[in-house]
């Protein structure tokens, strides 16, 4: 295993869940999967910090970004990166039809200070009023932060904290992780296919898993294996799945 990967095993990670195809149902499943990861983190004794989110009127998440740390986080969570597909009858569906929706999960190792150095002159920083269900206190003050990294075009926003400085620090952590990911992708693209297969993490566009609620079955397409009792899985019981992936 390369030294960089050994270092990543104990690194904190930044997880980004985004709703994809499926409208409000995708946002609701993004919320459900966030709860699953929260319960899994709690069972492992990991610490979870929410960096930012965009919620919907029905309580779903168009996007939620959070940090996991204090354990073998990367070693386990790296298998969650990719597209998750859900097949179920949505809460908003009155006719009982089964809908298919997707969400994407990115798992980014949080860089150590020496790994990524951002030139302050390469940043455009905007401050604005936070929105969402944070209450009047949040909305009255300029606490939200938007960082634009001019060389790469990457944009990060953060508004989950009441403190402007804390939001800025969280946004910077997300930006550093995204820059590191972009750098690693570019380096990987220069390597041969065989080498890329050995070191590559799941691509964001790769469908890795299907949650079929009517059949009470979850299937991981990478190892072509299925598990039943979805209710238990969604309560954070991910170890059987992750251990099977690790063995493969």
N, C-alpha and C positions, 0 to 999 in steps of 0.2 A: 504493500500500500504506500503511495507517495506520501511524503512528509506533510504536504498541505492537507491531505485527507485525514491523516492522523490527528492533526491540530483541530480539524473541524468537528471531530467526534465529541469533544467536550465543549465546543463553542455554543453559546446561546444561538437561537435561531429566531428569525422574523418570519411569521407565517401570514400569508395574504390570501384571503378567501374572497372570490369575486363571483357574483351571480352572472350566469351566461344566458343561454337560450331558455325560454320558458317564462319570462316576465316575472310577475309577483311570486309565482310558485318557486322559481329559482332563488329568489331572495329569501323566501321562507326556509328553503333547504339549506341555504348558506348559513342562516341563523341556527338551524338544527345541528349542522356539522360543527359550527363553532362551539355549541354546547357540548357536543361529543368530545371534542379536543380538550375543552375545559375540564370535563370530568376525568378524562384520561390523564391529564397533567396533574390533577389533584391526587389521583391514585398513585402516581409516581413520585409525588413530593416535589414536583417542579413548581417554579413560580411563574405566573402568567401576568403580563402587563399589557393592557389594551393601548395601542398607539393611536388608533383612529378608526372611525367607522362612518358609513352613510346608511342610515336606516330608512325604512319605508313606513307608510301610515299603518300597515298591518303588523308592524313589528319585525319585519324581515331585514336582511342586510344586503344592500347592493354591493357593499364592500366592507370588510373588517380586517384590520391589520393588528397583529399582536406579537409580543415577544414571549418566548419560553426559555427558561434558563434554570440553572442549578441541578444538573444531572446529565445523563447520556441522551440529551435531547436530539441532537442532529442524527445520532446513530439510529434512532427509531423513527423520527418524524420525516426523514428524507424520503421514505417510501410513500408518503402521502401526496407528493407533488405530482400534479397532472390534472386531467379532467375527470370529475366524478359525475356520473349520470344517475338520475333518480327517476323511477317509474312508480307513480302512486296517484291516488285520487286527491287533488288539492283541497285545502280547507275552503277555497273560494268556489269550488265546483259543485253545482247543485244537481246536475244530471247523473253524477256518479261515474263520469268518464275518467279513464286513466290518462294522465298526462306524462310526457317525458320532458325532463328539464336537465340542464347541466350547470355545474359550477366549476370554476378552476381554483386549484390550490397551488400556491408557490411557497416553497420552503427555502429561505435564504439564510445561510450562515451569517451571523452578525460579525463583521470584521473586527479584528483587534486594531488598536490605534495605529500600529505601525503598517498595517496592510494597505490602507487607503488614506491618501492625503489629498484633501480638496482645497484648491486655491480659492480663497475668499473672493477673488476677482472673477471667478467663474460662476458665481452664484447670483441669482436675482431673487431677492427676498420680498415677499408681500405679506402684509398683515391685514386681517379683515375680521368681521364679526362672525362668530361661530353660529351655525344653524343646527336644527334638529331638536331632539327632545332633551336638551341640556338645561332648559328652564330660562327664565328671564335674565338671571345673573350672567349666564354665558353669553346671551345675545346682546347685552348692553355694552360689552367691552370688546376691544380688539384683541382677542386671544388666539384666534386661528392663524396658522402660518402656512404659506405656500412657498416652497423652494423650487427654483428652476435651475438645473445644472446646464448652463449654456453650451458647453462642448458636446454633450451627449443628447440634449433635448429632454432629459428625464425630468418629470415634474412630480413632486410629492407634497401632499397637504396633510395637516394634522390639526385637530381641534378637540381632542378628547379630554384635555386637561383644562383647568381654570387658569393655570399659569401660562402666560405667553412664553416665558423662558423654557418651561418644561415641554410645551408643544414644539418649540424650536429644536430642542435637544432630541425629541422623539423623531421629528421629521428628518433631522440630520442622520440619525441612526438608520432610518429606512433608506434614505438616499445612498448612504455608504454601502449598504447591503446590495442595493440595486446596481450600483456602479461595479461592485465586485462581481456580481453575477454576469453582468454584461462583458466584463473583462474575461471571465472564465469561458463564456460562450465563444467569444472571439478566438481565444487560444485553442479551444477544443476544435473549432472549425478548421484550424490549420493542420490538425492531425489526421491520420488515416482512419478509415471506418472501423477497423478492428480496435484501435486504441480508443476511439470515441465510445465504442460499445462497452469497453471495460470501465471507463471512468465516468461516463455520462449519467446525470440524474434524469429523471423523467422530464420530458418536455412539457411545457404548459399546455400544448395542443394535443397531447397524447391521452386518449381515453384509457384510464387505468382501472376503473371500477364501476359497477352498476349496482344500485340499490333497488331491488324489485319488491316493493311492499305488498302487492297483492299475493305474491308467491312466498313472502317472508324469506327472501333469499338475497344475499349479497355475494357478488362474484367479482373476483380480482382477475382481470383479463391477462395480466402479465404471467401468471402462473397457472391460469385456467383452473382455478379452484373456487368452490362456493362454500358459504356458511349459511346456516339458518338462524332463526331467532334474532331478527333485526332489532327488535326492541332492546334486547340486551346489548347488542353492538352499539346502538346509538346512545346507550348509557355510559359509554366510554370503555367497554370491554374490547379493546383493540389488540391485546397481546397475542391471541392465537393467530390473527391475521399477520401482524408484523413479524412474529417469529417464523411463520411459514415463508414470508418474503425474504427474511434474513438467511434462512437455510438455502434458498434458491440462489 
